[in-house]
């Protein structure tokens, strides 16, 4: 019953991406509907045609969370446009290429009536025919019986009732009571007389896909559909801003509440009210305010409670600061990472399916400022060569907030071809990092991040030198959407280089230990160092391949004759591990050039140690 054309941003934050009539973005902290659908693993599509009003243009803030968003404001469509818009929606579905999808289609054809019932009816009929062809298109694609379809209007039309011809002028039923139709796979037709809210469509859609319902005002209607269960005491609210000189600066002047058979409309500007018995007076022709003041008082209390709750200052809620990521994957294990904005208990859920059926849950633990609100969990007991979906979950005041869904594949236990991607050097000033889009499309089995994951020493006037600034520089990089999406699509093995600390850093560089701590908070490492200081280790992305990751900063001397880059312990580990490895292919990964004949920061400045390793490498048998 809520009118999204005129309700507050909080009231309509589900169906309309949290954007007001004025198109000022008001996305809730937990994410809009598209972002939640994307977090549940669906591809998100939008074809919102809004006539010539330009409410849904991209630059108005309606597109966050959508993978595909058609901006019709460049097109000269005029009513009736549904026969042109809906075929484009089908083409958008075709691009999804069989993936689960959520699509928002907005049609604007029956909008302004100007009091002409026949013209309005013709527009409705045209749109109805176009929707029929759209559903036929789903049938032809084999999607009709696999797709849940929700049809809901954002407002009605007065068409002369209560001396009004249009909409957005009152809260009488002809303007706020709208159709809501759901077509759910495998269900026969039913009719429900229970008053519900358009917000309930949002909650129901998210429930269908296993999405995050945290902070959603609507009620999941599936229990009502299944067995008639609905919260008996739940009122439905709606409000309107009529008197305004500037749409960007408005105050509520009309409010209404519906509870059972009764509806109260309150005019805040004129301090008047009307009470209607919708069961016996559905056209709202006779106010019952004088005969049932007791009912009016109860409904007034509900409106007062709503307004009082809104007026309370809201303490900040913890949110996820980035998409989750997976590191150090093996045949039966992985290290999972998440970060929140404030202290909160966080755990992870993993499953072999995107619906998280039979999911494994890790132990919840409170993240704190001391650990930069980071949660890192080493998960074992996984199946080799298996794709896993995972998500982080935090709880706050009894509410559950779910991160975006991510995935990785464990290393196989039998030899097979694998794809390894690598990159390095992430200077925040160069964001967005466009390389990660193509890398994601390559679908690598594992990604090697080879250092300079941020630049603490640029700009020089404000270079990182303590825990706070190191963390801030990492966050500047990790907020990049393309990087986050890529890290959430595979498993990563990372090592640092100098710029996480300072240019040409070595073991005596100031703040080395602090920089290492922060690096490991953001890029978890399973170290092979018995003292857990060095970041060196090896892993097998497949049985026939072993990758040796070197730490060329923690133990490095200043350059010179007889100096070391690796330190004796790391060098001994590398030589021993190479000789004992049964892998057919062995990759030694270093974040600086090894055999380039130049550079004070490369292996060229450590010739004795480089030549020693060259001899070790040469003694390895050649793969044939």
Backbone torsions as a table, in degrees:
resi	resn	phi	psi	omega
1	UNK	NA	-10.2	179.0
2	UNK	-73.5	140.0	-178.5
3	UNK	-96.2	98.3	-177.0
4	UNK	-63.1	-16.9	179.1
5	UNK	-71.0	-21.4	-173.8
6	UNK	-132.9	-5.5	-177.1
7	UNK	-76.9	170.0	178.9
8	UNK	-73.6	164.1	-179.5
9	UNK	-60.5	-37.7	179.5
10	UNK	-63.5	-41.7	-177.1
11	UNK	-66.7	-33.7	-173.1
12	UNK	-107.7	17.2	-171.4
13	UNK	-66.3	-18.3	179.0
14	UNK	-74.8	-66.0	-172.0
15	UNK	-72.2	-28.9	-171.8
16	UNK	-109.4	25.3	179.2
17	UNK	62.0	17.4	178.2
18	UNK	72.5	23.9	-178.4
19	UNK	-105.6	132.5	-178.7
20	UNK	-73.4	171.3	174.3
21	UNK	-53.9	-29.4	-179.8
22	UNK	-81.4	1.9	-179.0
23	UNK	61.7	28.8	172.7
24	UNK	-86.1	119.6	-175.8
25	UNK	-59.8	129.5	177.6
26	UNK	-137.1	53.7	-177.7
27	UNK	-69.0	128.7	-179.6
28	UNK	-66.3	155.4	-176.6
29	UNK	-59.2	-30.6	-177.5
30	UNK	-77.1	-7.3	-179.2
31	UNK	106.7	151.7	177.1
32	UNK	-83.8	-177.5	-175.9
33	UNK	-61.5	-44.3	-179.4
34	UNK	-63.1	-42.5	179.9
35	UNK	-63.9	-36.9	178.4
36	UNK	-70.3	-38.7	176.4
37	UNK	-63.8	-42.1	177.4
38	UNK	-62.7	-39.6	177.2
39	UNK	-64.0	-24.6	177.5
40	UNK	-86.0	3.7	175.2
41	UNK	96.0	10.6	-179.1
42	UNK	-95.4	149.1	170.5
43	UNK	-79.6	134.6	-171.5
44	UNK	-109.5	127.6	-174.7
45	UNK	-127.9	150.5	178.7
46	UNK	-145.8	132.1	171.9
47	UNK	-131.7	75.3	-176.1
48	UNK	-94.2	105.5	174.7
49	UNK	-96.5	126.2	-177.1
50	UNK	-123.3	36.1	179.3
51	UNK	64.5	-129.0	-177.8
52	UNK	-114.2	18.8	-175.1
53	UNK	-85.0	-22.0	179.2
54	UNK	63.4	23.1	177.6
55	UNK	-65.0	-36.1	-170.2
56	UNK	-102.9	20.2	176.2
57	UNK	-63.8	153.9	-175.7
58	UNK	-60.4	-40.8	-175.2
59	UNK	-73.8	-0.5	174.6
60	UNK	-89.4	-4.6	174.6
61	UNK	93.9	21.5	-179.5
62	UNK	-90.0	-10.9	-170.3
63	UNK	-92.7	-8.4	-179.6
64	UNK	-55.6	135.1	178.5
65	UNK	93.0	-10.2	-177.6
66	UNK	-97.8	131.7	174.9
67	UNK	-73.7	-37.0	178.6
68	UNK	-129.8	127.7	-177.6
69	UNK	-138.9	112.9	178.5
70	UNK	-88.2	116.9	178.7
71	UNK	-94.8	105.5	-174.3
72	UNK	-80.4	-1.7	-175.5
73	UNK	-70.4	-12.6	174.3
74	UNK	-87.8	-4.6	-176.1
75	UNK	-106.9	146.8	-173.9
76	UNK	-96.0	39.4	178.0
77	UNK	-68.5	144.2	172.3
78	UNK	-133.4	161.7	-178.7
79	UNK	-61.7	141.8	-7.4
80	UNK	-82.3	129.3	-176.1
81	UNK	-107.7	-11.9	-177.5
82	UNK	-52.5	-41.3	178.9
83	UNK	-62.5	-17.7	177.0
84	UNK	-96.6	-34.6	-175.8
85	UNK	-74.6	-44.7	-174.0
86	UNK	-65.6	-36.3	172.7
87	UNK	-61.1	-34.1	176.0
88	UNK	-67.4	-33.2	176.3
89	UNK	-64.5	-38.7	177.1
90	UNK	-65.3	-39.3	177.5
91	UNK	-63.5	-36.2	177.8
92	UNK	-64.2	-40.4	177.1
93	UNK	-63.2	-39.5	179.0
94	UNK	-59.0	-34.7	179.9
95	UNK	-68.6	-22.1	178.8
96	UNK	-68.2	-17.5	172.3
97	UNK	52.5	50.8	172.7
98	UNK	83.8	-1.6	179.8
99	UNK	-79.7	154.3	173.5
100	UNK	-61.0	137.7	-175.1
101	UNK	-140.5	154.9	168.0
102	UNK	-119.1	128.8	-178.8
103	UNK	-128.8	129.4	173.5
104	UNK	-102.6	120.4	176.3
105	UNK	-117.0	123.9	177.2
106	UNK	-114.8	124.2	179.4
107	UNK	-115.0	144.2	-168.8
108	UNK	-122.3	6.1	-169.5
109	UNK	-58.8	-61.4	179.3
110	UNK	-84.3	85.9	-176.1
111	UNK	-116.5	-76.5	179.5
112	UNK	-89.4	128.8	-179.4
113	UNK	-98.7	-28.9	-173.6
114	UNK	53.9	27.6	178.7
115	UNK	78.3	3.3	-177.3
116	UNK	-95.5	97.7	-176.8
117	UNK	-63.7	-39.7	-177.1
118	UNK	-67.0	-44.3	178.8
119	UNK	-63.7	-38.5	179.7
120	UNK	-65.2	-42.6	179.9
121	UNK	-63.6	-36.7	178.4
122	UNK	-64.2	-39.8	178.1
123	UNK	-65.3	-41.3	177.2
124	UNK	-61.2	-43.1	-178.9
125	UNK	-64.5	-41.8	178.7
126	UNK	-62.8	-45.4	178.9
127	UNK	-63.8	-38.4	178.8
128	UNK	-61.9	-41.9	178.0
129	UNK	-65.1	-40.3	179.4
130	UNK	-65.9	-37.1	177.0
131	UNK	-65.7	-37.2	176.6
132	UNK	-61.4	-41.9	177.6
133	UNK	-67.0	-35.0	176.7
134	UNK	-62.8	-45.1	179.4
135	UNK	-65.6	-36.8	174.3
136	UNK	-60.9	-38.0	177.9
137	UNK	-63.2	-37.9	174.8
138	UNK	-64.1	-40.1	178.0
139	UNK	-60.6	-45.3	-179.7
140	UNK	-63.2	-27.4	-179.4
141	UNK	-91.8	4.1	-179.5
142	UNK	72.7	22.2	-175.3
143	UNK	-107.9	-9.9	-172.9
144	UNK	-57.4	-43.7	-177.0
145	UNK	-89.3	4.8	179.1
146	UNK	-114.6	-0.5	-171.4
147	UNK	-116.8	129.5	171.7
148	UNK	-87.9	127.8	-176.6
149	UNK	-117.0	128.5	177.8
150	UNK	-116.3	127.3	177.2
151	UNK	-121.9	119.6	-177.9
152	UNK	-145.9	145.3	178.1
153	UNK	-100.3	155.4	-179.5
154	UNK	-93.0	-18.1	174.5
155	UNK	-164.7	163.6	175.8
156	UNK	-95.1	-158.1	-178.6
157	UNK	-145.2	132.3	-174.2
158	UNK	-68.4	-43.8	178.0
159	UNK	52.0	39.6	176.2
160	UNK	99.2	-16.8	-179.9
161	UNK	-69.3	144.7	-178.8
162	UNK	50.1	36.0	175.5
163	UNK	59.8	30.7	175.5
164	UNK	-124.7	147.4	179.0
165	UNK	-109.4	-16.2	-170.7
166	UNK	-121.5	-138.5	-179.1
167	UNK	-142.1	170.3	-179.5
168	UNK	72.9	23.5	-177.6
169	UNK	-121.0	-14.8	-179.3
170	UNK	-156.4	176.5	175.4
171	UNK	-114.9	24.6	173.5
172	UNK	-70.6	160.4	-171.2
173	UNK	-56.7	-37.8	-176.6
174	UNK	-63.5	-18.0	180.0
175	UNK	-102.6	-24.0	-175.7
176	UNK	-115.7	-16.7	177.0
177	UNK	-87.0	119.0	-171.8
178	UNK	-127.9	159.4	176.7
179	UNK	-73.1	143.1	168.7
180	UNK	-134.7	115.2	180.0
181	UNK	-120.9	135.4	176.8
182	UNK	-122.6	132.3	175.1
183	UNK	-116.9	104.7	-174.5
184	UNK	-107.4	134.4	-179.2
185	UNK	-54.4	132.1	174.9
186	UNK	82.4	7.1	-178.0
187	UNK	-117.4	139.6	176.8
188	UNK	-81.8	170.2	-177.2
189	UNK	-70.4	139.3	176.5
190	UNK	-142.6	156.5	175.9
191	UNK	-124.4	132.1	-179.9
192	UNK	-120.1	130.1	-179.6
193	UNK	-91.6	-5.9	-178.1
194	UNK	-62.6	124.3	174.7
195	UNK	-64.3	127.8	178.5
196	UNK	-131.4	177.5	-178.9
197	UNK	-111.3	152.0	173.8
198	UNK	-61.2	-24.5	175.7
199	UNK	-60.7	-26.8	-178.7
200	UNK	-66.6	-25.3	176.3
201	UNK	-62.4	-40.7	179.0
202	UNK	-60.8	-50.4	-179.1
203	UNK	-61.3	-39.2	-178.2
204	UNK	-68.3	-42.8	178.1
205	UNK	-60.7	-45.1	-179.8
206	UNK	-65.0	-38.1	178.4
207	UNK	-63.8	-37.3	-179.8
208	UNK	-61.5	-34.8	-175.5
209	UNK	-102.0	4.6	-178.5
210	UNK	73.9	29.0	-178.0
211	UNK	-81.5	175.0	-177.3
212	UNK	-81.3	122.6	-179.2
213	UNK	-101.2	8.1	-177.7
214	UNK	-58.8	126.8	176.0
215	UNK	78.4	-0.5	179.6
216	UNK	-75.9	128.5	-178.6
217	UNK	-76.7	-24.1	-176.0
218	UNK	-73.9	168.4	179.0
219	UNK	-108.0	134.1	174.4
220	UNK	-65.7	119.2	-175.7
221	UNK	-87.2	-2.1	-178.9
222	UNK	-60.5	-41.2	175.0
223	UNK	-61.1	-35.9	176.1
224	UNK	-63.4	-42.0	-179.3
225	UNK	-68.8	-38.4	-175.8
226	UNK	-74.9	-48.4	-173.5
227	UNK	-140.4	15.8	177.0
228	UNK	78.9	12.2	-178.1
229	UNK	-81.8	128.7	178.6
230	UNK	-153.6	142.7	-178.5
231	UNK	-59.9	110.4	-172.3
232	UNK	-64.8	-30.5	-175.4
233	UNK	-94.3	8.5	-173.4
234	UNK	-82.5	117.0	174.5
235	UNK	-82.5	160.3	175.7
236	UNK	-116.1	127.4	-176.8
237	UNK	-108.9	151.2	170.9
238	UNK	-151.1	154.3	179.9
239	UNK	-150.8	167.1	-172.7
240	UNK	-148.0	144.6	174.9
241	UNK	-111.5	99.2	-178.4
242	UNK	-91.5	-48.8	-170.2
243	UNK	-93.3	107.8	-175.8
244	UNK	-154.1	139.0	172.9
245	UNK	-100.1	-20.2	179.8
246	UNK	-140.7	115.3	-175.8
247	UNK	-63.0	-22.7	-180.0
248	UNK	-80.1	-11.0	179.8
249	UNK	-132.0	88.5	-173.3
250	UNK	-124.4	157.7	170.4
251	UNK	-127.9	149.2	179.6
252	UNK	-68.6	131.8	177.1
253	UNK	-121.8	-19.3	174.4
254	UNK	-125.1	132.8	174.5
255	UNK	-133.4	149.5	176.0
256	UNK	-141.3	150.6	174.5
257	UNK	-135.7	136.9	177.4
258	UNK	-116.6	125.6	179.3
259	UNK	-138.4	107.7	-174.8
260	UNK	67.3	-126.5	-177.6
261	UNK	-87.3	-8.8	-170.8
262	UNK	-102.9	145.3	178.3
263	UNK	-136.2	128.9	176.8
264	UNK	-114.5	128.3	174.2
265	UNK	-110.6	125.9	-178.2
266	UNK	-118.1	126.9	177.2
267	UNK	-98.2	105.1	-174.8
268	UNK	-72.9	-29.5	-177.7
269	UNK	-72.5	-42.3	-176.9
270	UNK	-99.4	-0.9	178.0
271	UNK	56.4	50.3	176.8
272	UNK	-129.4	165.5	180.0
273	UNK	-147.7	156.8	174.8
274	UNK	-135.8	141.6	179.2
275	UNK	-122.5	130.4	-177.9
276	UNK	-128.0	141.3	172.5
277	UNK	-94.9	97.4	-172.4
278	UNK	-67.4	-21.2	179.5
279	UNK	-73.2	-40.7	-177.3
280	UNK	-103.0	-13.3	-178.7
281	UNK	-138.4	64.2	-174.1
282	UNK	-64.1	-21.8	179.8
283	UNK	-91.2	4.4	175.3
284	UNK	52.9	56.5	-176.9
285	UNK	-98.7	-20.2	-175.3
286	UNK	-136.9	114.4	178.1
287	UNK	-69.1	135.6	178.8
288	UNK	-101.6	20.8	-174.9
289	UNK	-61.0	-40.2	-176.7
290	UNK	-76.7	-27.1	-177.8
291	UNK	-91.3	-23.7	179.4
292	UNK	-130.3	60.3	179.0
293	UNK	-62.6	-26.2	178.9
294	UNK	-63.8	-42.3	177.6
295	UNK	-66.1	-42.5	179.7
296	UNK	-60.3	-40.7	179.3
297	UNK	-62.4	-41.9	179.6
298	UNK	-63.2	-42.2	-179.2
299	UNK	-71.4	-34.6	174.2
300	UNK	-60.0	-41.3	178.7
301	UNK	-60.5	-38.2	179.0
302	UNK	-64.4	-42.5	178.1
303	UNK	-66.6	-40.2	178.4
304	UNK	-62.8	-40.6	178.9
305	UNK	-64.2	-39.8	177.7
306	UNK	-61.5	-47.5	-178.1
307	UNK	-67.5	-36.1	178.4
308	UNK	-65.7	-41.3	179.3
309	UNK	-64.2	-38.8	179.1
310	UNK	-65.6	-32.6	-175.0
311	UNK	-76.1	-17.4	-178.4
312	UNK	-68.8	136.3	174.5
313	UNK	-66.1	134.2	-177.6
314	UNK	-97.5	121.7	175.0
315	UNK	-66.4	149.9	-179.1
316	UNK	-62.4	142.8	177.3
317	UNK	-99.9	146.1	173.6
318	UNK	-69.4	139.2	178.6
319	UNK	-131.7	164.3	174.1
320	UNK	-78.2	130.2	-176.7
321	UNK	-83.5	-14.5	-179.9
322	UNK	-163.1	167.8	174.3
323	UNK	-67.5	152.2	177.2
324	UNK	-69.1	162.8	-179.1
325	UNK	-143.9	156.7	-179.1
326	UNK	-118.7	139.4	-177.2
327	UNK	-135.1	161.5	168.7
328	UNK	53.7	45.5	-177.3
329	UNK	-71.9	142.4	174.8
330	UNK	-131.1	-165.3	178.6
331	UNK	-67.1	-34.7	-174.9
332	UNK	-131.1	16.8	-174.8
333	UNK	-152.5	163.5	177.1
334	UNK	-160.5	154.3	173.5
335	UNK	-108.4	121.6	-178.3
336	UNK	-102.8	145.7	-174.4
337	UNK	-131.4	140.1	172.3
338	UNK	-151.7	155.3	177.3
339	UNK	-139.8	137.0	177.5
340	UNK	-110.8	174.6	-179.3
341	UNK	-90.6	-21.7	-176.8
342	UNK	-144.1	165.4	177.9
343	UNK	-57.6	137.3	178.8
344	UNK	-172.6	150.2	172.9
345	UNK	-70.4	133.1	179.6
346	UNK	-128.3	136.6	169.2
347	UNK	-136.5	170.9	179.8
348	UNK	-115.9	150.6	172.0
349	UNK	-121.3	131.5	179.5
350	UNK	-125.9	145.2	177.6
351	UNK	-154.2	163.6	177.9
352	UNK	-90.5	13.0	179.3
353	UNK	-147.5	154.8	-176.2
354	UNK	-72.7	-13.3	178.6
355	UNK	-88.5	-4.4	178.9
356	UNK	60.8	35.6	172.8
357	UNK	-72.4	136.4	-178.2
358	UNK	55.8	42.9	-176.3
359	UNK	-72.7	147.0	172.0
360	UNK	-89.3	133.3	178.7
361	UNK	-114.2	133.4	174.6
362	UNK	-85.4	170.8	178.5
363	UNK	-71.7	138.8	176.9
364	UNK	-79.7	142.5	178.2
365	UNK	-144.9	140.7	-179.6
366	UNK	-72.0	127.0	172.5
367	UNK	-89.8	148.2	-171.9
368	UNK	-133.3	163.7	175.7
369	UNK	-59.6	-30.1	-179.7
370	UNK	-61.5	-30.4	177.5
371	UNK	-105.3	18.0	-180.0
372	UNK	60.7	29.6	178.3
373	UNK	57.5	32.4	-179.2
374	UNK	-100.0	136.8	174.5
375	UNK	-115.9	121.3	178.8
376	UNK	-123.8	125.9	-177.8
377	UNK	-130.3	128.3	175.5
378	UNK	-92.2	110.5	-175.2
379	UNK	-101.1	129.9	178.9
380	UNK	-122.8	175.5	178.4
381	UNK	80.1	21.2	179.6
382	UNK	-86.0	167.0	179.5
383	UNK	-91.2	137.8	-179.6
384	UNK	-69.5	151.2	175.8
385	UNK	58.8	35.2	-173.0
386	UNK	-124.6	136.2	175.8
387	UNK	-82.6	130.9	178.2
388	UNK	-119.4	140.3	169.3
389	UNK	-102.2	143.1	-179.4
390	UNK	-146.5	160.0	176.3
391	UNK	-153.7	153.5	175.0
392	UNK	-95.3	148.2	-178.9
393	UNK	-133.2	126.5	172.6
394	UNK	-118.0	151.9	179.5
395	UNK	-120.1	142.9	-179.7
396	UNK	-151.7	122.3	-179.4
397	UNK	51.1	41.6	177.7
398	UNK	81.4	-6.1	178.9
399	UNK	-95.1	152.0	-177.0
400	UNK	-114.3	121.6	178.8
401	UNK	-112.6	125.5	-174.3
402	UNK	-109.1	135.8	178.7
403	UNK	-75.7	177.1	169.6
404	UNK	-59.3	151.7	175.1
405	UNK	-82.3	134.2	178.7
406	UNK	-126.0	173.5	-179.5
407	UNK	-152.2	159.9	174.5
408	UNK	-154.1	168.9	176.8
409	UNK	-125.7	128.5	178.3
410	UNK	-68.2	155.9	179.5
411	UNK	-64.6	141.8	-179.5
412	UNK	-74.3	157.8	176.2
413	UNK	-98.9	2.6	174.8
414	UNK	-128.6	146.2	-176.8
415	UNK	-59.1	137.8	173.4
416	UNK	-159.6	164.3	176.8
417	UNK	-66.5	139.9	178.1
418	UNK	-130.8	160.6	178.9
419	UNK	-122.1	123.2	179.7
420	UNK	-114.0	131.1	175.2
421	UNK	-114.1	152.3	175.9
422	UNK	-148.0	156.8	177.5
423	UNK	-161.3	-179.5	-179.3
424	UNK	-167.6	176.5	168.7
425	UNK	65.7	83.8	-179.5
426	UNK	-113.9	93.5	174.9
427	UNK	-91.2	122.9	-174.0
428	UNK	-56.4	-32.3	-179.4
429	UNK	-63.6	-19.3	-178.0
430	UNK	-92.1	-1.1	177.9
431	UNK	-66.3	149.8	3.8
432	UNK	-73.7	145.4	-177.8
433	UNK	-86.4	91.0	-170.3
434	UNK	-68.2	-18.9	-177.5
435	UNK	-64.3	-26.2	-172.5
436	UNK	-76.5	-18.7	172.5
437	UNK	-65.2	-55.1	176.0
438	UNK	-60.1	-37.8	178.4
439	UNK	-62.6	-39.5	178.6
440	UNK	-63.2	-39.5	-179.8
441	UNK	-67.0	-22.4	177.3
442	UNK	-74.4	-17.0	178.4
443	UNK	53.0	59.2	179.0
444	UNK	-68.7	153.0	175.9
445	UNK	-72.7	-32.9	179.2
446	UNK	-151.9	149.1	179.9
447	UNK	-117.6	130.2	177.0
448	UNK	-101.4	117.3	175.0
449	UNK	-97.6	113.0	-166.8
450	UNK	-101.2	40.5	169.9
451	UNK	95.7	173.5	-172.3
452	UNK	52.9	49.5	179.6
453	UNK	-70.9	-9.3	168.2
454	UNK	-164.8	169.8	-179.5
455	UNK	-117.2	100.1	179.4
456	UNK	-74.2	-20.6	-172.9
457	UNK	-101.6	10.7	176.4
458	UNK	-129.4	125.2	0.4
459	UNK	-75.8	152.5	-175.4
460	UNK	-63.6	-32.2	-178.2
461	UNK	-68.5	-19.2	-177.0
462	UNK	-135.4	44.0	-174.9
463	UNK	-73.9	152.7	-179.8
464	UNK	-65.0	135.7	-178.9
465	UNK	-147.6	2.6	178.6
466	UNK	-150.2	177.6	-176.2
467	UNK	-56.8	-45.0	-176.0
468	UNK	-63.9	-47.2	-176.9
469	UNK	-73.0	-34.9	175.8
470	UNK	-61.2	-45.2	179.6
471	UNK	-63.2	-41.6	-179.1
472	UNK	-61.7	-39.3	-179.7
473	UNK	-66.8	-40.4	177.0
474	UNK	-62.6	-40.6	-178.2
475	UNK	-66.4	-35.0	177.1
476	UNK	-58.5	-38.4	-179.7
477	UNK	-75.7	-45.8	-172.5
478	UNK	-73.3	-9.1	176.6
479	UNK	-79.5	-6.7	179.4
480	UNK	-65.3	125.3	-174.8
481	UNK	-63.5	-42.9	-178.3
482	UNK	-64.5	-40.9	178.2
483	UNK	-65.1	-46.0	179.9
484	UNK	-59.5	-45.4	-178.3
485	UNK	-63.4	-39.0	179.4
486	UNK	-67.3	-47.2	-179.5
487	UNK	-61.5	-28.3	179.3
488	UNK	-80.2	-3.1	-175.4
489	UNK	-107.8	-2.5	-177.7
490	UNK	-155.6	-171.1	175.0
491	UNK	-110.1	145.5	-173.7
492	UNK	-120.6	142.6	169.1
493	UNK	-124.1	120.7	-170.3
494	UNK	-122.1	151.0	172.1
495	UNK	-138.6	155.3	-179.2
496	UNK	-93.8	171.2	170.6
497	UNK	-134.4	-148.4	-171.4
498	UNK	-80.6	-35.4	-168.8
499	UNK	-74.2	-12.8	169.4
500	UNK	-66.7	-16.5	-176.5
501	UNK	-116.8	-70.6	179.2
502	UNK	-170.5	158.3	-176.9
503	UNK	-56.6	130.7	178.7
504	UNK	58.1	39.8	-175.8
505	UNK	-63.2	150.8	178.1
506	UNK	-142.6	-176.5	-171.0
507	UNK	-65.9	-18.8	179.5
508	UNK	-100.2	4.8	179.4
509	UNK	-64.4	138.5	179.9
510	UNK	-60.6	139.9	175.6
511	UNK	69.0	21.1	-180.0
512	UNK	-58.4	-45.2	-176.8
513	UNK	-65.9	-39.1	179.4
514	UNK	-66.1	-43.9	179.3
515	UNK	-62.5	-37.7	178.3
516	UNK	-65.5	-42.0	178.0
517	UNK	-57.6	-47.5	-177.4
518	UNK	-67.3	-39.4	177.5
519	UNK	-57.9	-44.3	-176.9
520	UNK	-72.8	-22.7	172.3
521	UNK	-66.6	-36.8	-175.5
522	UNK	-94.6	-28.5	-177.0
523	UNK	-132.6	82.2	-173.1
524	UNK	-56.9	146.4	-175.0
525	UNK	-135.7	136.0	166.1
526	UNK	-96.8	97.2	-172.7
527	UNK	-77.4	144.9	173.3
528	UNK	-90.5	-3.9	179.8
529	UNK	-73.6	122.1	179.5
530	UNK	-56.4	-28.9	179.0
531	UNK	-89.3	-2.1	178.5
532	UNK	57.3	36.5	177.3
533	UNK	-103.9	-55.2	178.8
534	UNK	-69.8	154.3	-178.0
535	UNK	-100.8	16.0	-178.1
536	UNK	-81.4	148.7	176.5
537	UNK	-176.1	174.4	174.7
538	UNK	-131.1	160.3	176.9
539	UNK	-153.4	162.0	-179.7
540	UNK	-118.0	106.8	174.9
541	UNK	-72.6	-15.2	174.1
542	UNK	-157.0	157.4	-175.6
543	UNK	-57.9	-29.5	-175.1
544	UNK	-91.4	1.5	-176.7
545	UNK	-129.1	132.9	172.6
546	UNK	-128.4	133.2	-177.8
547	UNK	-111.6	127.9	-178.7
548	UNK	-108.5	111.6	-177.8
549	UNK	-95.4	122.9	-177.0
550	UNK	-101.5	146.0	173.6
551	UNK	-105.3	106.5	-174.6
552	UNK	-100.8	18.2	-179.9
553	UNK	-121.4	-38.4	-171.5
554	UNK	-64.4	-30.6	-174.1
555	UNK	-122.8	9.2	-175.4
556	UNK	-71.0	135.0	169.4
557	UNK	-82.0	166.9	165.1
558	UNK	-63.1	146.4	-175.4
559	UNK	-58.9	150.3	176.9
560	UNK	157.3	171.8	-179.2
561	UNK	-62.9	135.3	177.4
562	UNK	72.5	8.3	-178.7
563	UNK	-87.5	161.5	-177.3
564	UNK	-117.0	145.6	172.5
565	UNK	-98.3	-31.7	-174.6
566	UNK	-95.6	-27.0	-169.7
567	UNK	83.3	152.5	-173.2
568	UNK	-63.8	-41.4	-176.7
569	UNK	-65.1	-44.6	-179.4
570	UNK	-67.4	-40.2	180.0
571	UNK	-63.9	-42.9	178.6
572	UNK	-62.9	-40.8	177.1
573	UNK	-59.9	-45.5	-177.4
574	UNK	-62.5	-48.7	-177.7
575	UNK	-61.9	-45.4	-179.4
576	UNK	-64.9	-43.8	-178.0
577	UNK	-65.9	-39.1	177.4
578	UNK	-61.9	-45.8	-176.1
579	UNK	-68.9	-31.8	-177.1
580	UNK	-89.0	-11.7	-176.8
581	UNK	-69.4	135.9	177.6
582	UNK	-96.1	2.9	-179.1
583	UNK	-66.7	144.6	178.4
584	UNK	-75.5	-36.0	178.8
585	UNK	-115.2	128.4	-179.3
586	UNK	-124.9	123.9	-179.1
587	UNK	-112.1	122.3	176.0
588	UNK	-101.0	120.4	-173.1
589	UNK	-110.0	123.6	177.4
590	UNK	-130.6	144.3	-174.9
591	UNK	-84.4	-2.4	175.2
592	UNK	-127.9	154.7	-178.3
593	UNK	-58.8	136.4	-177.3
594	UNK	-94.8	-41.3	-173.0
595	UNK	-117.4	13.8	174.1
596	UNK	-71.7	136.1	-175.4
597	UNK	-83.6	40.0	-178.4
598	UNK	-162.1	167.2	171.1
599	UNK	103.3	124.1	176.4
600	UNK	-76.2	-19.4	-178.2
601	UNK	-101.2	-4.6	-177.7
602	UNK	-95.7	-179.0	177.8
603	UNK	-63.9	-16.6	177.8
604	UNK	-58.8	-28.0	179.8
605	UNK	-85.6	0.2	179.3
606	UNK	-130.1	62.8	-168.6
607	UNK	-64.8	-37.8	-177.0
608	UNK	-65.8	-46.4	-179.6
609	UNK	-67.3	-37.4	178.5
610	UNK	-63.3	-44.1	-179.1
611	UNK	-66.5	-34.4	176.3
612	UNK	-61.4	-44.2	179.4
613	UNK	-70.6	-33.0	177.2
614	UNK	-59.4	-39.8	178.5
615	UNK	-65.1	-41.1	178.6
616	UNK	-63.1	-44.4	-179.8
617	UNK	-62.7	-40.5	-177.7
618	UNK	-65.9	-25.8	-178.8
619	UNK	-79.8	-11.6	178.9
620	UNK	-70.2	139.3	178.0
621	UNK	-65.6	141.8	-179.9
622	UNK	-78.9	134.2	176.8
623	UNK	-72.1	138.7	179.3
624	UNK	-125.6	NA	NA
